[in-house]
Amino acid sequence: MQTSLCVNLTIHQCVWWQLLQATPRFSAKNAMLSELAHVLSGEPLPYATLMYVWCNVCAPESIIVNPHTDRIRKLPLESGPAKLNRWMNYERNVHADFV
């Protein structure tokens, strides 16, 4: 299933959506961490998180996996000072970026 989403960020600064899919299977470690976070916060954790970031020490397009869980990843889109203080536009395939 593929769905397009186009958002005007000058009108909507915050965007939220939810995808309905089959129940994911966690590893024993991730299931335990997810359960603990749910008990402590009262809210379930998302199955996975992908953050698009600006990183001065990483090359663009390199994937940074969280040291505590592989369900959280960062993907630097830019690096260095060349494009600082400018709004940048990006179009990404989120599924391809995470997989």
N, C-alpha and C positions, 0 to 999 in steps of 0.2 A: 504494500500500500504506500502510495506517495501522495503527499499533500503539500501544496505551496502556501506560504505565508508571507505576506508583504505588509510591513508595519511602518507607518510614518512616525519616526521617533521624535519629531518636533511636536507632535500631538500626544503620543503615548510613550512616556519615558520608561514605563515598566510593562512587560509583556509576560503573560503566564499561559501555559497550555498543558494539557494532559493527553497522553496517548494511551488508548486501551489496547493491551496486548495480553498474551498468555502469561500466566504466573511465572515469573523468573525463578530459577533455581540458584540459590546461593551456596557457596562452599560453606563448610561447617564454621570456619572462622568468620566469614562475612555474615552468616546468619546470626551468630552470637553477638557480633558487634552491632548489627542492625537492631536486634532485640534489646540490647542494652541501651542504645540511643533512644529507642522508642519508649522504654520504661522511664528513662531520665528526663526526656523532653516532652513526652506525651504526644509526639508526632512521629509518624513513620518516616524513615529515610527514603529518598528516591532510590530507584534501582541503581542508577549510575549518574555521574555528573561529569560534564565536559566543560571546561572553562577556557575561553579564548582570552589570551593574555598578551601583554607586552613585556618582554623579558630582555634585560640588558646583558645577561650572561649566557643566554641560550640562542642557538640559531633558529630563525623562523622555520616553522613546520616540524621542528623536533618535538617529540611527545614526552612529557614529563609525567611519570606515573607516581601517584601518591605513595610514600613509603609504608603507609599503614594498610591501604587497601587498593587493589587494582581497579576498583569501581570508580575511582576519582582520577581524572586525568586533566592536564593542562596542555594546551597547544598554543605556543607563541606564534602570533601572526606577524609581529614586527619585532625588531631589535635595534637598539642604539638610538641616538638622539636625532637622527635626520628628519623624522616626521613628527617630532614632539609638538604639542600645542595645536594640532590640526585634527579635525574630525576625519576619520577614514571610513570608507565604505568597503564592505566585504560580502561576498556571496560564498557560502560554504555548504558542502554536503555533510551534515552532522553525522549521519550514519557512517559514512566512509571515514570521517575523521576519527570516530571512536573505535571502529573495528580495526 
